[in-house]
Amino acid sequence: MPHRTDFLRDLVLLRNDPELAHDVRAEAIKGNPHAQYAMGLICAEGRGVAINGTESYAWLTLAVLQGDRAAETLRTIVAVELSDDEFDRGKALASQLAQEIERNNASH
């Protein structure tokens, strides 16, 4: 089944929507790189969630690992704002999320 790709359109229309953030996360955890990029943006800008640079970095890292160049640009911008500790936590969270995605995909 092809991945849904229209997450950014929804974010423009519904700027601060916690339910949308929840739905995008559900897609991101399935391994959808478009949703992972959108989660990075959601966390970076606080669209429906509290601003969280560490989580933003993690989601963007997952999208980058799937070849998303726009995510790489945004991840660089986010990383500049992180402390060394936040940066390390972002890398660790990306690893944890990748493992969760792998487990989810293996069970389906």
HELIX and SHEET records of a PDB file:
HELIX    1   1 PHE A    7  LEU A   13  1                                   7    
HELIX    2   2 PRO A   18  ALA A   28  1                                  11    
HELIX    3   3 PRO A   33  GLU A   45  1                                  13    
HELIX    4   4 GLY A   53  LEU A   65  1                                  13    
HELIX    5   5 ARG A   69  VAL A   80  1                                  12    
HELIX    6   6 ASP A   84  ALA A  106  1                                  23    
END                                                                             
